[in-house]
Amino acid sequence: MRFVVDPEVFEKLPGVCFGVVTARGVDNAVPVEGIRRILENNVESVRDRFMNASVKEAEELRPYREAMRLVGINPNKFPSSIEALAGRIAKGGRPPFINNSVALANAVSLSHLLPLGAHDAQALDDDMTVRFSIAGDVFVPFGTDEEERLEPGELVYTVGHRVKTRRWIWRQSELGKVTERSSHIFFPIDGFRPLNLDRITAARDELASRLREYFACDVCTGLVDRDRPDYAF
């Protein structure tokens, strides 16, 4: 199984890169109190950071908003996952503790203000690809069982014709979501070199370290960019 970025993506976004983490042997069934504390602490840090500041104007989020416009996505209507999460927290909300892996992904995402996804690798039956949508691609929104058919040309994460994430880093699918039964998980962290490569690698390494700490699981890391457009997991 591979994580692959289509050449056209690099043509439109030359500096885009992806820190990647895979974990095998994660116990998602019983909540881990240490992960809960990390998430709560990072939620409070983000709330303090944006108490008197706009999330949309954060320097860390500017590259994502600009890149989304370059590929035809309106970041005001379809904000990146980290912008949406930070915005909810700034307004007094907080992410629920869904399971260990999702909570840890959210905690690291908030710590570095980066979009960080989590996908059940056991549910994949083909390579995961970042590409522009084509005829036949379908998406099942989180929490539903209704399929949406995509128009060609939308930047997506996909496995075959099953779209895992719409509008690049906006919203994940119901298909392949991480549940308490998930034990083999793939985490991508989207970014740009050289703009925030140091933060991408720091987030990747923190996530890998905490996965080993809390689960004593097998963890592998990598970096996907124009020179290394795929990663085997």
PEVEN-V700444 format. One record per residue. RES is the residue in one small letter. NEAR is the number of other C-alpha atoms within 8 Angstrom. Layout:
[[RES & NEAR] [RES & NEAR]]
//
This chain:
[[m & 7] [r & 10] [f & 11] [v & 11] [v & 12] [d & 10] [p & 8] [e & 8] [v & 12] [f & 12] [e & 7] [k & 8] [l & 9] [p & 8] [g & 10] [v & 12] [c & 13] [f & 13] [g & 15] [v & 13] [v & 14] [t & 12] [a & 14] [r & 10] [g & 10] [v & 13] [d & 11] [n & 13] [a & 8] [v & 7] [p & 8] [v & 8] [e & 6] [g & 6] [i & 10] [r & 11] [r & 8] [i & 10] [l & 12] [e & 9] [n & 8] [n & 11] [v & 12] [e & 8] [s & 8] [v & 13] [r & 12] [d & 7] [r & 8] [f & 10] [m & 7] [n & 5] [a & 8] [s & 7] [v & 10] [k & 7] [e & 8] [a & 9] [e & 5] [e & 7] [l & 12] [r & 10] [p & 9] [y & 9] [r & 11] [e & 8] [a & 9] [m & 11] [r & 10] [l & 9] [v & 9] [g & 7] [i & 9] [n & 9] [p & 10] [n & 5] [k & 5] [f & 9] [p & 11] [s & 12] [s & 11] [i & 12] [e & 11] [a & 9] [l & 9] [a & 12] [g & 9] [r & 10] [i & 13] [a & 12] [k & 6] [g & 7] [g & 7] [r & 7] [p & 6] [p & 5] [f & 8] [i & 7] [n & 11] [n & 15] [s & 10] [v & 11] [a & 14] [l & 12] [a & 13] [n & 10] [a & 13] [v & 12] [s & 13] [l & 13] [s & 8] [h & 8] [l & 9] [l & 13] [p & 11] [l & 14] [g & 8] [a & 13] [h & 10] [d & 15] [a & 9] [q & 8] [a & 6] [l & 10] [d & 5] [d & 8] [d & 11] [m & 13] [t & 11] [v & 12] [r & 12] [f & 11] [s & 12] [i & 9] [a & 7] [g & 7] [d & 11] [v & 11] [f & 14] [v & 13] [p & 13] [f & 9] [g & 5] [t & 7] [d & 7] [e & 6] [e & 8] [e & 8] [r & 8] [l & 12] [e & 8] [p & 8] [g & 7] [e & 13] [l & 12] [v & 15] [y & 13] [t & 13] [v & 13] [g & 8] [h & 8] [r & 9] [v & 15] [k & 14] [t & 14] [r & 15] [r & 11] [w & 10] [i & 11] [w & 11] [r & 11] [q & 11] [s & 14] [e & 12] [l & 7] [g & 11] [k & 10] [v & 12] [t & 9] [e & 10] [r & 8] [s & 12] [s & 12] [h & 12] [i & 15] [f & 12] [f & 12] [p & 11] [i & 14] [d & 12] [g & 14] [f & 12] [r & 9] [p & 6] [l & 7] [n & 9] [l & 11] [d & 6] [r & 8] [i & 14] [t & 9] [a & 8] [a & 12] [r & 13] [d & 9] [e & 9] [l & 12] [a & 12] [s & 8] [r & 8] [l & 13] [r & 11] [e & 7] [y & 7] [f & 9] [a & 8] [c & 10] [d & 8] [v & 11] [c & 8] [t & 11] [g & 8] [l & 10] [v & 14] [d & 11] [r & 11] [d & 5] [r & 8] [p & 11] [d & 10] [y & 11] [a & 6] [f & 6]]
//
